[in-house]
Amino acid sequence: MSKKNNEWKKRDGIVFSTADSFDYHFGEEESQETLPPSQQKLKVVLDKKSRAGKQVTLVEGFLGTEEALKELAKLLKNKCGVGGSTKDGEILIQGDHRDKVVQVLIQAGYGAKKAGG
């Protein structure tokens, strides 16, 4: 009985399916591959919503692994000389550094452009 109980806990909220051919796969996640820099299309945006009026430079549109995203964020933070973080597939750089970030991304081979006002 305990084996059956543990099996149901692994299903992550799936309780019932009406499909006759439904087969639940345990623990199989697709690992997202990081696209080469020349195929990336990144948007660099200035944002200050939900940040108490503080400005941050957001880099959106990165397709790849979390490790590659953190590595790119580290490069941008070092080049701009400021702090930042990664969150939900986006890179946050403290302050308005849009021009510098776009310049660094283009030098690194990424397709990048400023978006928004």
C-alpha positions as CSV (number, residue, x, y, z in Angstrom):
1,M,0.0,0.0,0.0
2,S,2.8,2.5,0.8
3,K,4.3,1.9,-2.7
4,K,1.0,2.9,-4.3
5,N,0.7,5.9,-2.0
6,N,4.2,7.2,-3.0
7,E,3.4,6.7,-6.7
8,W,0.5,9.1,-6.4
9,K,2.5,11.8,-4.6
10,K,4.9,12.0,-7.6
11,R,2.2,12.9,-10.1
12,D,2.3,16.7,-9.3
13,G,-1.4,17.4,-9.3
14,I,-2.6,15.1,-12.1
15,V,-5.6,13.3,-10.7
16,F,-7.5,12.0,-13.6
17,S,-7.4,12.0,-17.4
18,T,-10.2,11.1,-19.8
19,A,-7.8,10.2,-22.6
20,D,-7.7,6.5,-23.3
21,S,-4.0,6.6,-24.3
22,F,-2.8,8.8,-21.4
23,D,0.4,7.6,-19.9
24,Y,2.0,9.6,-17.1
25,H,5.8,9.7,-17.2
26,F,7.6,10.1,-13.9
27,G,10.4,12.5,-13.6
28,E,11.1,13.0,-17.3
29,E,11.9,16.7,-17.9
30,E,13.1,18.1,-21.2
31,S,16.5,19.7,-20.7
32,Q,16.5,22.9,-22.6
33,E,19.6,23.4,-24.7
34,T,21.3,26.8,-24.8
35,L,21.1,28.3,-28.3
36,P,24.4,29.8,-29.7
37,P,24.8,33.5,-29.2
38,S,24.2,34.3,-32.9
39,Q,20.7,32.7,-32.7
40,Q,19.7,34.5,-29.5
41,K,17.4,37.5,-29.9
42,L,17.6,39.5,-26.6
43,K,15.6,42.6,-25.6
44,V,17.1,45.1,-23.2
45,V,14.4,47.0,-21.3
46,L,14.4,49.7,-18.6
47,D,12.0,48.7,-15.8
48,K,11.0,50.3,-12.5
49,K,7.7,48.6,-11.7
50,S,7.4,46.9,-8.3
51,R,10.8,48.1,-7.3
52,A,10.0,51.2,-5.2
53,G,10.9,53.5,-8.0
54,K,14.4,52.0,-8.5
55,Q,15.5,51.5,-12.1
56,V,16.7,48.1,-13.4
57,T,17.9,47.0,-16.8
58,L,16.2,43.8,-17.8
59,V,17.5,41.4,-20.4
60,E,14.6,39.3,-21.8
61,G,14.4,36.5,-24.3
62,F,17.3,34.3,-23.3
63,L,16.8,30.7,-24.4
64,G,19.0,28.2,-22.6
65,T,19.9,26.6,-19.3
66,E,19.9,28.3,-15.9
67,E,23.7,28.0,-15.7
68,A,24.3,29.7,-19.0
69,L,21.9,32.5,-18.0
70,K,23.8,33.0,-14.7
71,E,27.1,33.0,-16.6
72,L,25.9,35.7,-19.0
73,A,24.5,37.7,-16.0
74,K,27.9,37.6,-14.4
75,L,29.6,38.9,-17.5
76,L,27.1,41.8,-17.7
77,K,27.4,42.7,-14.1
78,N,31.2,42.7,-14.3
79,K,31.2,44.9,-17.4
80,C,28.8,47.4,-15.9
81,G,30.4,47.3,-12.5
82,V,27.0,46.9,-10.7
83,G,25.0,44.2,-9.0
84,G,22.1,42.2,-10.4
85,S,20.5,38.8,-10.4
86,T,18.7,36.3,-12.6
87,K,15.0,35.5,-12.1
88,D,12.4,33.8,-14.2
89,G,14.7,33.5,-17.2
90,E,15.5,37.2,-17.1
91,I,18.7,39.1,-16.1
92,L,18.3,42.1,-13.8
93,I,21.1,44.7,-13.8
94,Q,20.8,47.4,-11.2
95,G,20.5,50.9,-12.7
96,D,20.0,52.2,-16.2
97,H,22.7,50.5,-18.2
98,R,20.8,49.8,-21.4
99,D,23.4,51.2,-23.8
100,K,26.3,49.5,-22.2
101,V,24.5,46.1,-21.9
102,V,23.5,46.2,-25.6
103,Q,27.1,47.0,-26.5
104,V,28.5,44.1,-24.4
105,L,25.9,41.7,-25.8
106,I,26.7,42.6,-29.4
107,Q,30.4,42.3,-28.8
108,A,29.7,38.8,-27.3
109,G,27.9,37.8,-30.5
110,Y,24.3,38.0,-29.2
111,G,21.5,39.6,-31.2
112,A,20.4,42.4,-28.9
113,K,18.4,45.6,-29.2
114,K,16.8,48.1,-26.9
115,A,13.1,47.8,-26.4
116,G,10.6,50.1,-24.8
117,G,10.9,53.8,-24.3
